[in-house]
Amino acid sequence: MEANDYIYGLRAIIEAIREGRHIDKLFIKKDLQGELASELFALMREHRIVAQRVPVERLNRITRKNHQGAIAMLSAVEYQNLGNLVTTLFDDGILPFIVVLDGITDVRNFGAIARTAECCGVNGLVIAERGSVSVGGDAVKTSAGALLSLPVCRERNLVNAVKFLKESGFNVVAVSEKADCNYTLGNYDVPTALVMGAEDTGISPEIMALCDTRVSIPMFGHIGSLNVSVAAGVMMYEVVRQRLNADLEVI
């Protein structure tokens, strides 16, 4: 984590929120109290910023400087509203292509996925507000700058986000090694949302139950799964392949 990815100290964080800086995550010491703390809490409620209460040891691992019990992780991008993004895509006559990342926490995987997504004409990435990667400077660098132009929607409830995509007419496709359907047999010539899960836990059961289609990438070696960024790349280019063969717009 680079120093310019976070700020520390109550007054500095308060001023950052007032200036409209995009706070990705906010860590606050469990027993934080006082006048400045109350001012910060009021701003958090006003701007709907959710904080994680953590032991002071966790804050000290981020910085040994005088953090005053609060550290804010800054987002390198401005998050988009999923509803607005989907509406704009349909209004513009674009065949939407969205990638939903469920529980992806590794910044290098996230950056690699974003880079491939931008190359494939993906219209947006959807991540969760909690339990997901932070879009900081490291992620932007790993994505080769793709995250500066690729819309990212950060949702408080990823299950509700997937429900919204289904209700909006998307074919929601879960990618899992446990699925029986070969990934090339899926239909991606319609509004499509690919769901990729974390390598260790996969797609959550709640989201898996919502998916319209479940597909897998065949394995022929001794290792049971692909790196998630590689699997995402395979899937995204299959969408591109099918749409090109059908003479459909890929962006």
Backbone as a ProteinNet text record, in pm:
[ID]
protein_1_A
[PRIMARY]
MEANDYIYGLRAIIEAIREGRHIDKLFIKKDLQGELASELFALMREHRIVAQRVPVERLNRITRKNHQGAIAMLSAVEYQNLGNLVTTLFDDGILPFIVVLDGITDVRNFGAIARTAECCGVNGLVIAERGSVSVGGDAVKTSAGALLSLPVCRERNLVNAVKFLKESGFNVVAVSEKADCNYTLGNYDVPTALVMGAEDTGISPEIMALCDTRVSIPMFGHIGSLNVSVAAGVMMYEVVRQRLNADLEVI
[TERTIARY]
84.2	0	88.1	60	137.5	80.3	167.4	124.9	15.4	16.2	-87.3	-220.2	-229.1	-355	-438.4	-381.5	-457.5	-419.4	-511.5	-483.7	-517.2	-456.5	-477.4	-493.6	-557.2	-581.8	-724.1	-788	-930.2	-956.9	-880.8	-905.4	-881.1	-776.2	-746	-858.3	-912.6	-1020.2	-1147.7	-1176.6	-1295	-1287.9	-1172.7	-1157.8	-1165.1	-1111	-1115.9	-1260.1	-1341.8	-1483	-1553.9	-1527.2	-1591.9	-1551.2	-1429.6	-1381.4	-1426.5	-1500.4	-1552.3	-1457.3	-1350.9	-1260.6	-1336.1	-1304.4	-1374.5	-1309	-1378.1	-1328.3	-1369.2	-1269.9	-1298.4	-1330.7	-1246.4	-1268.5	-1221.2	-1288.9	-1254.4	-1240.2	-1121.3	-1094.2	-1089.1	-1165.9	-1173.3	-1147.3	-1067.6	-1038.3	-1166.9	-1176.6	-1300.6	-1359.7	-1275.6	-1326.4	-1307.1	-1301.2	-1275	-1387.3	-1350.1	-1446	-1388.1	-1468.3	-1420.8	-1495.8	-1466.9	-1539.2	-1513.2	-1386.7	-1354.8	-1413.6	-1410.8	-1468.7	-1618.1	-1687.6	-1831.3	-1857	-1768.6	-1782	-1763.8	-1667.4	-1644.5	-1764.2	-1818.5	-1932.7	-2053.2	-2073	-2184.7	-2165.3	-2042.5	-2014.9	-2032.6	-1993.2	-2009.6	-2157	-2241.8	-2385.5	-2439.1	-2393.9	-2441.4	-2402.1	-2280.8	-2229.6	-2240.3	-2306.7	-2331.2	-2201	-2104.4	-1975.4	-1976.7	-1948.9	-1948	-1804.9	-1786.6	-1654	-1644.5	-1524.1	-1497.1	-1428.3	-1485.6	-1425.2	-1317.7	-1194.7	-1083.1	-997.2	-919.5	-824.2	-715.6	-657.7	-554.4	-434.7	-413.4	-300.4	-311.3	-433.6	-450.6	-415.7	-454	-418.3	-267.1	-203.8	-58.7	15.6	-45.9	18.6	18.2	-78.8	-86.3	12	16.1	110.9	143.6	267.5	309.4	300.1	254.9	242	116.7	97.5	-11.7	-144.7	-206.7	-331.3	-454.1	-439.3	-549.3	-668	-643.4	-750.2	-834.1	-788.9	-868	-777.2	-802.6	-730.5	-832.2	-823.9	-915.3	-838.5	-889.3	-834.2	-903.4	-823.7	-878.4	-898.1	-1006	-1030.2	-963.6	-901.8	-837.2	-936.1	-1058.4	-1159.8	-1288.5	-1375.2	-1507.7	-1603.8	-1663.6	-1753.5	-1880.2	-1932	-2052.5	-2173.6	-2289.8	-2414.6	-2459.2	-2480.8	-2514	-2643.5	-2745.2	-2871.9	-2856.9	-2782.8	-2760.7	-2681.7	-2581.5	-2499	-2582.7	-2663	-2745.1	-2845.6	-2909.6	-3006.2	-2939.9	-2821.7	-2749.6	-2713.1	-2668.5	-2631.1	-2751	-2864.7	-2984.3	-3031.7	-3029.4	-3073.9	-2986	-2856.8	-2763.5	-2762.9	-2848.5	-2856.9	-2739.5	-2671.4	-2555	-2598.3	-2546.3	-2571.7	-2481.3	-2536.7	-2452	-2371.7	-2255.3	-2165.8	-2104.5	-2146	-2103.4	-2030	-1929.2	-1858.1	-1874.4	-1929.4	-1951.7	-1843.7	-1773.4	-1666.1	-1709.7	-1728	-1779.5	-1664.4	-1620.3	-1518.4	-1376.2	-1350.6	-1213.5	-1141.3	-1035.6	-964.1	-820.2	-766.4	-627.6	-618.2	-540	-533.9	-474.4	-382.7	-321.5	-421	-498.6	-603	-706	-744.9	-843.5	-792.1	-668.4	-611	-600.9	-562	-551.8	-688.5	-791	-927.3	-972.9	-946.9	-987.6	-918.8	-792.8	-718.9	-779.7	-807.6	-869.5	-1010.7	-1084.4	-1221.6	-1225.2	-1132.6	-1128.2	-1099	-1008.5	-974.5	-1091.8	-1178.4	-1291.1	-1417.5	-1410.4	-1528.5	-1631.5	-1589.6	-1681.8	-1729.8	-1857.6	-1916.9	-1904.7	-1869.8	-1854.1	-1821.4	-1750.2	-1723.3	-1809	-1855.8	-1936.4	-1865.4	-1839	-1775	-1858.3	-1829.8	-1901.3	-1829.8	-1906.8	-1849.6	-1761.4	-1800.5	-1721.6	-1674	-1559.4	-1505.9	-1458.8	-1417.4	-1373.1	-1245.9	-1182.3	-1059.9	-1086.6	-984.4	-992.4	-934.1	-997.2	-948.7	-852.6	-732.2	-628.6	-527.2	-416.4	-313.2	-253.7	-235.8	-179.4	-269.7	-400.8	-494.1	-489.8	-483.5	-478	-351	-238.7	-113.5	-119.4	-171.9	-180.5	-272.2	-372.4	-466	-411.9	-288.6	-228.3	-313.1	-378.6	-460.1	-602.2	-638.5	-774	-881.2	-851.9	-952.4	-984.5	-903.2	-931.6	-1039.6	-1068.7	-1172.4	-1285	-1263.6	-1364.3	-1453.6	-1585.6	-1673.9	-1667.7	-1660.1	-1663	-1778.8	-1866.6	-1981.6	-1956.3	-1957.1	-1936.1	-2068.8	-2119.4	-2253.6	-2249.6	-2340.3	-2349.9	-2393.9	-2483.2	-2535.8	-2524.1	-2427.1	-2401.5	-2516.7	-2585.4	-2700.9	-2809	-2836.7	-2936.6	-2893	-2763.3	-2712.5	-2737.3	-2713.8	-2738.4	-2888.5	-2970.7	-3115.9	-3157.1	-3099.4	-3130.1	-3091.8	-2976.5	-2934.1	-3029.7	-3071.3	-3168.6	-3298.2	-3348.5	-3474.4	-3463.4	-3340.1	-3317.9	-3300	-3308.5	-3301.4	-3166.4	-3075	-2943.4	-2949.4	-2872.1	-2844.7	-2726.2	-2751.6	-2646.4	-2579.7	-2450.7	-2377.4	-2274.6	-2287.9	-2190.2	-2080.9	-1956.9	-1843.5	-1788.4	-1801.3	-1761	-1711.2	-1602.7	-1549.9	-1645.9	-1747.3	-1844.5	-1959.6	-1968.9	-2079.1	-2056.9	-2166	-2158.8	-2155.2	-2201.8	-2213.3	-2080.5	-2032	-1911	-1933.3	-1835.2	-1852.3	-1883.1	-1842.7	-1868.5	-2014.7	-2090.4	-2230.8	-2325	-2272.5	-2356.1	-2394.3	-2503.1	-2549.5	-2514.8	-2423.9	-2377.5	-2415.9	-2506.3	-2552.2	-2670.3	-2683.9	-2789.2	-2720.4	-2790.5	-2729	-2673	-2545.4	-2475.6	-2402.5	-2415.5	-2338.5	-2264.3	-2132.7	-2051.1	-2020.8	-2035.9	-2004.9	-1883	-1777.5	-1655.4	-1639.6	-1609.4	-1593.9	-1448.6	-1426.3	-1291.3	-1235.2	-1102.7	-1039.6	-1058.2	-1063.5	-1071	-1214.1	-1308.9	-1446.6	-1544.7	-1505.3	-1595.1	-1708.9	-1811.7	-1928.8	-2013.9	-2064.6	-2145.6	-2273.5	-2324.6	-2446.2	-2565.2	-2579.4	-2693.3	-2688.6	-2569.6	-2556.9	-2564.4	-2505	-2511.3	-2655.5	-2739.7	-2881.1	-2954.7	-2907.4	-2973.5	-2932.1	-2820.1	-2766.2	-2853.9	-2868.4	-2949.8	-2876.6	-2745.6	-2664.1	-2539.3	-2494.9	-2370.5	-2280.8	-2161.6	-2070.9	-1934.4	-1858.5	-1723.8	-1626.8	-1500.7	-1392.3	-1325.4	-1318.1	-1263.6	-1116.2	-1080.6	-943.7	-890	-764	-704.8	-575.6	-534	-412.2	-442.2	-342.1	-356.8	-407.1	-394.3	-442.5	-590.6	-667.3	-813.2	-879.6	-805.3	-870.5	-770.9	-824	-742.8	-733.7	-629.9	-627	-748.8	-812.9	-939.9	-925.5	-810.8	-794.8	-780.8	-719.2	-708.3	-844.9	-919.4	-1053.3	-1143.5	-1133.8	-1214.2	-1177.6	-1048.2	-1004.9	-1060	-1056.6	-1114.4	-1261.5	-1335.4	-1478.7	-1509.7	-1437.1	-1465.5	-1440.4	-1335.9	-1308.7	-1404	-1465.6	-1570.4	-1692.8	-1724.1	-1833.6	-1801.4	-1679.5	-1637.7	-1647.4	-1598.7	-1601.5	-1743.3	-1834.1	-1971.9	-2036.1	-2010.4	-2072.5	-2015.1	-1886.6	-1827.6	-1883	-1897.9	-1954.4	-2098.4	-2170.2	-2309.1	-2320.9	-2204.1	-2200	-2269.8	-2249.4	-2306.9	-2200.7	-2242.7	-2150.5	-2088.9	-1957.3	-1890.8	-1861.7	-1884.3	-1870	-1986.9
-119.2	0	124.8	218	339.1	444.8	536.8	638.7	727.2	750.9	838.8	768	641.3	568.3	588.6	651.3	669.2	800.9	846.4	961.1	921.6	990.3	954.3	1080.9	1064.7	1178.4	1228.7	1259.8	1296.1	1420.9	1527.5	1651.4	1633.6	1562.2	1541.7	1464.7	1363.7	1284.3	1366.8	1446.2	1531.9	1628	1690.9	1785.4	1715.1	1593.8	1518.7	1487.9	1449.3	1420.9	1548.2	1658.3	1784.9	1832.1	1799.7	1840.8	1745.9	1642.1	1551.1	1442.1	1417.6	1306.9	1175.2	1079.8	952.2	856.1	832.9	743.2	600.9	515.9	376.9	295	307.2	236.8	327	314.6	395.1	303.3	303.7	222.9	314.3	280.7	361.3	273.6	324.4	251.6	224	106.8	59.2	155.3	211.9	294.6	443.9	483.4	623.3	713.8	819.9	914.7	1056	1154.8	1291.1	1380.5	1510.9	1610.1	1592.2	1573.3	1553.7	1423.6	1321	1193.4	1209.5	1283.6	1306.9	1382.7	1478.1	1552.6	1459.4	1370.3	1273	1180.4	1131.6	1040.3	1107.6	1236.7	1309	1319.9	1346	1353.5	1218	1113.4	978.4	948.3	984.4	961.3	1044.1	1167.6	1256.4	1205.9	1151.3	1106.4	955.2	889.9	744.6	666.7	703.9	634.6	532.4	408.8	300.7	278.4	271.9	250.6	112.3	62.4	-62.4	-30	-77.8	-60.6	-168.5	-125.5	-219.8	-192	-290	-267	-169.4	-100.4	-2	-69.1	-197.5	-269	-274.1	-284.3	-288.7	-153.5	-45.8	87	106.1	56.4	70.8	-7.4	-113	-189.2	-109.8	-19.6	62.4	178.2	246.2	355	365.8	398.7	420.1	567.4	650.3	792.9	817.8	942.1	975.5	977	860.5	849	891.3	910.4	954.9	857.9	734.3	634.5	626.6	686.8	682	687.7	596.8	594.6	573.6	655.7	645.9	603	498.8	455.9	534.6	593.6	676.4	594.8	621.6	557.4	638.1	567.5	635	668.3	619.9	644.2	692	749.8	787.2	674.6	615.2	502.9	548.7	460.7	489.5	423.7	476.7	417.7	311.3	189.1	78.5	105.1	156.1	184	285.1	391.8	493.6	438.5	355.4	297.7	209.5	121.3	30.3	108.8	208.3	290.2	359	414	483.1	387.2	267	169	133.6	106.1	72.3	191.1	310.8	430.1	458	424.2	447.1	333.7	233.9	122.6	27.9	22.5	-65.1	-199	-306.5	-440.1	-455.3	-450.5	-437.3	-563.5	-538.8	-644.5	-598.2	-663.4	-627.2	-745.4	-718.3	-822.6	-795	-893	-883	-964.4	-901.5	-968.8	-990.2	-1116	-1153.4	-1199.2	-1111.5	-1150.1	-1146	-1077.1	-1063.6	-960	-1000.9	-911.6	-884.5	-964	-948.1	-836.3	-733.9	-616.5	-649.1	-744.9	-779.8	-852.5	-942.7	-1007.7	-906.9	-816.9	-716.1	-627.5	-582.4	-498.8	-570.6	-698.6	-776.6	-796.9	-823	-837.5	-707.8	-596.2	-466.4	-437.7	-472.2	-447.7	-526.6	-654.2	-735.9	-687.8	-649.1	-600.7	-479.2	-387.5	-268.4	-306	-401.5	-445.5	-516.4	-579.3	-655.3	-570.6	-444.4	-360.3	-380.6	-432.7	-446.7	-307.7	-297.4	-166.8	-127.1	-220.7	-185.2	-304.5	-278.9	-379.4	-348.6	-453.6	-437.3	-509.4	-437.3	-495.5	-462.3	-531.3	-506.6	-400.2	-330.1	-226.9	-288.1	-404.8	-473.8	-608.6	-651.4	-781	-783.9	-667.5	-659.5	-575.8	-579.9	-505.9	-355.5	-278.7	-133.4	-84.3	15.4	68.6	183	145.7	243.1	252.8	319	339.7	210.7	112.5	-15.9	-84	-78.1	-140.3	-70.4	62.1	138	103.1	93.1	58.3	-81.8	-176.5	-314.4	-324.3	-238.3	-240.7	-166.9	-115.4	-35.2	88	141	260.7	234.7	108	76.6	125.6	122.1	161.8	311	388.1	530.6	559.1	459.9	479	377.1	268.6	163.4	191	205.2	232.2	120.2	159.3	64.9	103.5	9	30.5	-45.3	24.4	-40.2	-43.2	-164.3	-183.7	-227.3	-169.9	-210.7	-355.6	-398.1	-534.2	-595.6	-686.2	-744	-833.8	-897	-980.5	-894.6	-779.2	-689.4	-636.9	-616.3	-570.4	-675	-802.1	-909.8	-921.8	-908.2	-909.1	-798.2	-679.8	-566.9	-597.9	-658.5	-692.5	-793.8	-893.7	-991.5	-922.2	-837.2	-768.1	-671.9	-631.1	-540.1	-614.3	-746.7	-824.9	-885.4	-883.1	-943.4	-1095.1	-1163.8	-1304.8	-1310.6	-1351.1	-1352.8	-1490.1	-1491.2	-1615.6	-1635.6	-1744.1	-1779.2	-1864.9	-1831.7	-1909.7	-1988.9	-2121.3	-2207.1	-2340.2	-2390.2	-2521	-2634.3	-2605.9	-2708	-2720.1	-2627.1	-2629.5	-2738.3	-2788.8	-2895.4	-2842.2	-2720	-2664.7	-2603.3	-2644.1	-2586.1	-2438.2	-2355.6	-2210.1	-2165	-2244.2	-2205.5	-2226.7	-2297.9	-2325	-2220.1	-2126.2	-2018.9	-1921.6	-1850.8	-1751.9	-1612.5	-1546.9	-1415.2	-1306	-1339.6	-1243	-1161.4	-1156.7	-1081	-998.1	-906.4	-836.6	-937.1	-928.2	-1033.1	-975.8	-1047	-1015.6	-1141.6	-1139.7	-1251.6	-1234.8	-1341.4	-1337.7	-1425.5	-1362.5	-1433.4	-1431.2	-1546.7	-1554.9	-1561	-1546.7	-1555	-1695.5	-1703.6	-1833.1	-1930	-1879.4	-1969.4	-2010.7	-1917.8	-1947.8	-1954.8	-1904.7	-1907.4	-1807.2	-1826.3	-1739.6	-1775.8	-1676.4	-1702	-1776.7	-1861.3	-1938.5	-1850.8	-1734.1	-1646.1	-1593.6	-1557.2	-1505.8	-1620.2	-1733.1	-1848.6	-1887.9	-1881.7	-1920	-1825.4	-1703.7	-1606.1	-1618.4	-1682.5	-1683.9	-1766.4	-1715.7	-1783.6	-1902.4	-1890.9	-1993.8	-2016.6	-2143.1	-2176.3	-2250	-2196.5	-2255.3	-2279.4	-2368.6	-2398.5	-2400	-2377.3	-2386.4	-2521.1	-2604.3	-2740.1	-2737.8	-2833.3	-2847.7	-2984.4	-2987.3	-3114.1	-3147.6	-3060.1	-3084.4	-3134	-3127.9	-3176.6	-3068.8	-2941.9	-2832.2	-2812.7	-2798.8	-2801.2	-2671.4	-2561.6	-2435.6	-2339	-2241.4	-2135.7	-2017.3	-1938.3	-1808	-1729.6	-1655.8	-1591.4	-1488.8	-1421.5	-1324.3	-1392.5	-1509.6	-1585.8	-1638.5	-1695.1	-1745.3	-1633.3	-1517	-1403.5	-1363.6	-1368.1	-1335.4	-1432	-1561.7	-1663.5	-1634.4	-1605.9	-1582.3	-1454.6	-1349.4	-1223.2	-1234.3	-1304.7	-1318.6	-1415.9	-1506.2	-1588.8	-1503.1	-1408.5	-1315.4	-1236.7	-1186	-1111.2	-1198.7	-1322.5	-1412.9	-1435.4	-1466.2	-1492.2	-1368.5	-1253.7	-1131.9	-1092.8	-1116.3	-1089.2	-1184.5	-1312.3	-1410.1	-1378.8	-1319	-1282.3	-1142.8	-1080.6	-946.5	-845.6	-860.6	-767.2	-671	-555.7	-458.5	-516.5	-506.1	-555.4	-441.5	-318.1	-203.9	-110.5
0	0	0	-88.8	-96.8	-3.4	41	137.1	81.9	-50.2	-106.6	-126.7	-83.8	-90.5	34.6	138.2	261.1	329.5	413.8	499.3	641.9	737.1	876.8	959.2	1073.7	1161	1144.4	1254.5	1251.2	1169.3	1192.2	1119.2	969.8	933.9	792.4	722.9	789.3	730.8	720.2	823.8	820.2	701.3	682.3	571.7	436.5	428.3	302.9	264.1	360.6	333.3	288.3	356.3	320.1	180.4	139.6	7.7	-103	-65.9	-166.7	-210	-131.2	-164.7	-151.6	-236.7	-238.4	-138.9	-28.4	76.2	41.2	23.6	-12.2	112.7	213.4	339.5	453.1	565.7	681.9	802.7	861.8	980.2	1101.8	1204.9	1326.2	1447.7	1537.9	1662.1	1739.2	1794.8	1856.3	1959	2041.6	2150.7	2124.7	1998.8	1964.8	2014.9	2085.5	2139.2	2129.6	2166.2	2169.8	2073.5	2082.2	2001.4	1852.4	1814.6	1673.6	1621.2	1706	1666.4	1640.2	1724.7	1704.5	1574.9	1543.8	1418	1298.4	1309	1202.1	1186.3	1297.2	1290.5	1223.9	1253.3	1191.7	1041	996.8	853	786	857.5	802.9	778.8	873.6	855.5	738.8	729.5	622.9	484.7	472.8	343.2	324.9	417.4	410	394.6	477	477.4	590.7	555.1	654.1	702.3	833.5	890.7	953.1	961.1	1030.9	1163.3	1271.4	1403.3	1421.2	1446	1451.3	1573.8	1618.6	1727.7	1682.5	1776.5	1742.2	1676.5	1706.3	1645.4	1493.6	1443.6	1298.7	1236.5	1303.2	1254.5	1256.5	1359.9	1372.2	1265.4	1213.6	1105.7	975	960.6	839.8	848.3	962.2	983.6	1132.1	1161.3	1299.8	1337.1	1244.3	1272.1	1356.3	1398.4	1489.7	1414.8	1403.3	1326.3	1406.7	1537.4	1624.5	1624.8	1585.5	1589.9	1465.2	1355.1	1231.3	1109.2	1014	886.5	775.3	672.7	557.9	434.1	368	240.5	128.6	42.6	-64.3	-190.6	-259.9	-388.3	-497.7	-591.7	-704.3	-814.5	-801.5	-904.7	-838.9	-918.8	-871.2	-904.8	-802.8	-826.2	-897.1	-983	-1059.1	-992.7	-1019.4	-972.8	-1072.4	-1024.4	-1114.5	-1190.6	-1121.1	-1187.1	-1298.4	-1272.5	-1374.6	-1492	-1461.5	-1567.6	-1659.6	-1600.7	-1681.8	-1765.5	-1706.2	-1779.8	-1898.3	-1876.8	-1984.3	-2096.8	-2061.8	-2163.6	-2251.7	-2189.2	-2266.9	-2349.8	-2289.6	-2362.4	-2484.2	-2473.1	-2583.7	-2685.4	-2664.4	-2759.2	-2753.5	-2640.4	-2623.8	-2566.6	-2621.2	-2565.8	-2443.7	-2323.2	-2203.2	-2172.1	-2117.8	-2073.2	-1941	-1832.3	-1697.5	-1634.8	-1555.1	-1480.6	-1331.4	-1259.7	-1115.4	-1044.2	-950.9	-877.7	-733.2	-697.1	-565.5	-476.6	-387.2	-290.4	-341.2	-452.3	-502	-416.4	-347.2	-256.8	-300	-390.1	-432.3	-535.7	-505.4	-591.1	-727.8	-734.6	-863.6	-953.1	-894.5	-973.6	-1023.2	-933.2	-969.8	-1082.9	-1070.2	-1174.8	-1308	-1303.1	-1426.5	-1491	-1409.1	-1460.7	-1525.1	-1458.7	-1512.6	-1645.6	-1656.1	-1781.2	-1896.1	-1872.6	-1976.5	-2006.2	-1902	-1921.5	-2012.1	-1991.8	-2075.3	-2220.2	-2240.2	-2375.6	-2443.8	-2364.7	-2419.1	-2434.7	-2399.6	-2412.9	-2304.3	-2189	-2076.5	-2036.4	-2005.3	-1973.9	-1827.5	-1741.2	-1601	-1514.5	-1405.4	-1302.8	-1181.1	-1114.8	-993.7	-880.1	-771.5	-653.9	-530.5	-421.4	-295.9	-214.6	-134.1	-48.2	58.8	107.4	209.4	156.1	207.4	167.6	24.5	-26.8	-165	-171.6	-285.5	-308.5	-304.6	-268	-272.4	-404.2	-462.7	-590.1	-559.4	-520	-489.5	-601.5	-570.9	-671.3	-723.6	-635.6	-679.1	-781.5	-757.9	-852	-987	-985.5	-1110.8	-1188.6	-1117.1	-1183.7	-1243.9	-1166.1	-1215	-1336.3	-1341.2	-1454.2	-1575.2	-1565.7	-1672.7	-1704.7	-1602.1	-1620.1	-1663.3	-1684.2	-1732.9	-1635.9	-1506.6	-1407.4	-1410.9	-1481	-1493	-1596.5	-1681.8	-1784.3	-1775.6	-1703.5	-1691.3	-1571	-1589.4	-1474.7	-1371.5	-1243.8	-1132.6	-1041.8	-1016	-927	-798	-686.9	-557.1	-483	-460.6	-406.6	-260.9	-181.1	-40.6	-27.5	-115.5	-110.4	-248.9	-264.4	-395.6	-440.9	-346	-380.3	-444.8	-386.4	-444.3	-579.9	-597.2	-726.4	-834.7	-800.6	-897.4	-926.7	-823	-844.6	-941.1	-922.6	-1010.4	-1154.9	-1175.6	-1311	-1374.5	-1296.2	-1346.8	-1386.9	-1299.7	-1326.1	-1444.1	-1475.2	-1586.9	-1719.5	-1714.3	-1837.4	-1868.7	-1773.7	-1795.2	-1777.4	-1858.9	-1835.5	-1740.5	-1615.8	-1513.5	-1516	-1545.8	-1568.6	-1458.8	-1383.5	-1281.1	-1342.3	-1312.7	-1361.9	-1244.1	-1251.8	-1139.7	-1191.9	-1131.4	-1172.1	-1138.8	-1054.5	-1016.3	-1116.6	-1209.8	-1307	-1411.6	-1466.9	-1567.1	-1709.8	-1731.9	-1866.9	-1911	-2027.8	-2084	-2114.3	-2085.3	-2097.8	-2239.9	-2339.3	-2478.4	-2517.8	-2433.6	-2465.6	-2409	-2330.9	-2279.6	-2390	-2369.9	-2467.3	-2417.1	-2487.5	-2446.2	-2546.5	-2638.5	-2738.1	-2686	-2555.6	-2486.7	-2377.9	-2313.3	-2200.1	-2100.1	-2072.4	-1997.4	-1876.5	-1765.7	-1644.9	-1603.3	-1615.2	-1569.4	-1420.8	-1344.8	-1201.8	-1176.5	-1124.3	-1089	-937.5	-877.7	-733.9	-691.2	-562.6	-507.5	-526	-538.5	-564.1	-447.6	-325.3	-210.1	-177.4	-190.4	-150	-266.4	-382.9	-497.4	-483.1	-561.6	-558.6	-437.3	-368.2	-249.1	-287.1	-197.8	-228.6	-264.8	-199.1	-226.3	-369.7	-414.7	-551.5	-651.7	-618.7	-709.8	-737.4	-636.2	-652.4	-746.8	-760.4	-847.4	-993.3	-1018.7	-1154.7	-1248.5	-1371.1	-1472.5	-1532.1	-1543.9	-1608.5	-1524.6	-1518.7	-1449.4	-1547.8	-1570.2	-1669.4	-1605.6	-1668.2	-1620.3	-1737.7	-1706.1	-1803.9	-1783.7	-1886.1	-1867.9	-1825.7	-1740.9	-1689.8	-1730.9	-1773.6	-1817.2	-1743.4	-1654.1	-1578.7	-1439.3	-1353.5	-1216.9	-1121.4	-1159.7	-1075.9	-1102.6	-995.3	-1008.1	-1048.7	-1055.6	-1088.7	-1149.8	-1223.3	-1281.3	-1186.7	-1200.9	-1136.5	-1182.9	-1091.1	-1123.5	-1234.6	-1242.6	-1349.8	-1485.4	-1486.3	-1611.3	-1652.8	-1556.5	-1586	-1636.1	-1573.5	-1617.8	-1760.5	-1792.2	-1927.4	-2030.8	-1998.6	-2088.8	-2113.7	-2006.7	-2018.5	-2096.4	-2068.7	-2136.6	-2286.3	-2323.8	-2467	-2534.9	-2459.6	-2517.5	-2549.6	-2462.7	-2491.9	-2617.8	-2627.5	-2746.6	-2871.4	-2861.8	-2977.2	-3027	-2934.6	-2976.2	-3037.8	-2979.8	-3031.3	-3166.9	-3186.6	-3317.8	-3422.7	-3385.9	-3478.9	-3514.2	-3416.8	-3442.1	-3503.7	-3531.6	-3590.5	-3501.6	-3368.5	-3271.5	-3222.9	-3174.8	-3117.8	-2990.6	-2978.3	-2857.3	-2762.3	-2803.4	-2712.8	-2734
[MASK]
+++++++++++++++++++++++++++++++++++++++++++++++++++++++++++++++++++++++++++++++++++++++++++++++++++++++++++++++++++++++++++++++++++++++++++++++++++++++++++++++++++++++++++++++++++++++++++++++++++++++++++++++++++++++++++++++++++++++++++++++++++++++++++

